[in-house]
């Protein structure tokens, strides 16, 4: 049986009575304490949020367009060429 991670930090939150009733009922349905339920729910949402922030979802058409642009990039506009040269000069001069 895996050991539970030791709890070393504490968080506090205020919650409206109606919300607490819902959380309490959900915790009871899962056979957990309110604290365990809230921590598990917070961790689940945190992991999902991080996952969603790290992954870009593209439609099939957008995937094709992305790969096409990677394989056959467009010709740089004159202003972008000048900016690229200016950037290169700045990098070299900062070394």
C-alpha positions in Angstrom: 0.0 0.0 0.0 1.5 3.4 -1.0 2.2 5.8 1.8 0.2 9.1 1.7 2.4 12.2 1.3 2.9 14.0 4.5 0.9 17.2 4.8 3.2 20.1 5.4 1.2 23.1 4.3 -2.2 24.5 5.3 -4.6 26.6 3.3 -7.7 28.4 4.4 -10.7 29.5 2.5 -14.0 31.1 3.2 -17.0 29.4 1.6 -20.7 30.4 1.4 -23.0 28.2 3.4 -24.8 26.9 0.2 -21.5 26.0 -1.4 -20.4 24.3 1.8 -23.6 22.2 1.8 -22.8 21.0 -1.8 -19.2 20.3 -0.9 -20.2 18.4 2.2 -22.7 16.3 0.3 -20.2 15.4 -2.4 -17.6 14.5 0.1 -20.1 12.3 1.9 -21.0 10.6 -1.4 -17.3 9.7 -1.9 -16.8 8.7 1.7 -14.2 11.4 2.3 -13.7 14.2 4.7 -14.5 17.7 3.5 -10.8 18.5 3.7 -9.7 15.5 1.6 -12.5 16.1 -0.9 -11.5 19.8 -1.4 -7.8 19.0 -1.7 -8.5 16.3 -4.3 -10.8 18.5 -6.2 -8.4 21.5 -6.2 -5.5 19.2 -7.3 -7.6 17.8 -10.1 -8.6 21.2 -11.4 -5.0 22.5 -11.0 -3.6 19.6 -13.0 -6.2 20.1 -15.7 -5.5 23.8 -15.9 -1.8 23.2 -16.2 -2.3 20.5 -18.9 -4.6 22.8 -20.9 -2.2 25.6 -20.7 0.7 23.5 -22.1 -1.1 21.9 -25.0 -2.3 23.6 -28.1 -5.2 22.0 -29.8 -5.5 22.6 -33.6 -8.2 21.6 -36.1 -7.1 19.2 -38.8 -7.0 22.2 -41.3 -4.9 24.3 -38.8 -2.5 21.3 -38.3 -2.0 21.1 -42.1 -1.5 24.8 -42.4 1.1 24.8 -39.6 3.1 22.0 -41.1 2.9 23.6 -44.5 4.3 26.8 -43.1 7.1 24.9 -41.3 8.1 23.1 -44.4 7.6 26.0 -46.8 7.9 29.2 -44.9 6.8 32.4 -46.6 9.4 34.9 -47.9 10.2 37.5 -45.3 8.8 40.9 -45.7 11.5 43.7 -46.1 10.7 45.1 -42.6 11.1 41.7 -41.0 14.4 41.2 -42.8 15.6 44.6 -41.4 14.4 43.6 -37.9 16.2 40.3 -38.1 19.5 42.0 -39.0 19.0 44.6 -36.2 18.3 41.8 -33.8 21.4 39.9 -34.9 23.5 43.1 -34.4 22.2 43.6 -30.9 22.9 40.0 -29.9 26.5 40.2 -31.3 27.1 43.6 -29.6 25.9 42.3 -26.3 28.3 39.5 -26.1 
